Amino acid sequence: MANKLNSLAHTKWYCKYHIVFTPKCRRKIIYNQYRKDIQNDIRLLCQYKGVEIIEGHMMPDHVHLLVSIPPKLSVSNFMGYLKGKSALMMFDQHANLKYKFGNRHFWSEGYYVSTVGLNEATITKYIRDQEKHDQAVDKLSVKEYEDPFKGSR
């Protein structure tokens, strides 16, 4: 796989990051009607800042992004912008969320970030397969809810 260099006026760059962040208290909120809105909001906010989403996936309780961030933006500033603006957009679109998330904090405070380097294909595959893995784990965890004396829930 050839590495595509991006360029600004006097700069060539290859800055890709794997980022994971969660809703406040890791609530399983990213599903149904919220999922599409969060996807659209993140896509729009990335476009405004010139950040390319290479791969992304919404899990019920966290977001995975593989992004290319221009060197004029720090990852920290970008994440503050992305989480802050997307939270405000979600509260504007879904007024009922204000009651579930007091003080207008939709996202948890921190996030995970790692530089991608030449492992882009591996990380892309990991993000794509994340949902399949979580579904398999959920199917295995059903056993703990069964009553061993009755053979059912």
Steps between C-alpha positions, in 0.01 A plus 500: 500500500648833398498779758322804365665822612275798556621850437446857602668802338853416619449174687469130417348291778377155600330536842247229577353421839282229654264674745247344738263699722193419708174659614485625860500208747544272196124497448380280216343796320644466149222308330171544316417866431812638670746292297422665164500849650835445675649363176374797300618752762849347520525484120399866468733623776796309352425649159501853651852445640641320196528169687455191283315204652673192360299252705245543775261287697235569764469243776215532754737645762799636307617649170800382294655736246799464272566856387756705315548830686693785333817598692365851555252344748606329821316180586404648835346815347320295237352261759385791719331653197347170380362390835386847605322593179348154444359504856338840440361377168354186662333704776354735238369207293372295798380721786419195715873419528552810715317322782702179465832686478500780756717809443508435124782244525429237235852352469736371768794724587782307335570303185748245367732594213788324329698588193443261214827509311524209262243284684202660325368175346512321837318778681240534222426126529481524880244783481291313240502176702431666837121468476515133397724428799268682744195315361677166548588591859137603564375163374740322737393713797132394471583187701543692825134608492364145481364333812697172538206334681232587245711500185370841388482866604 
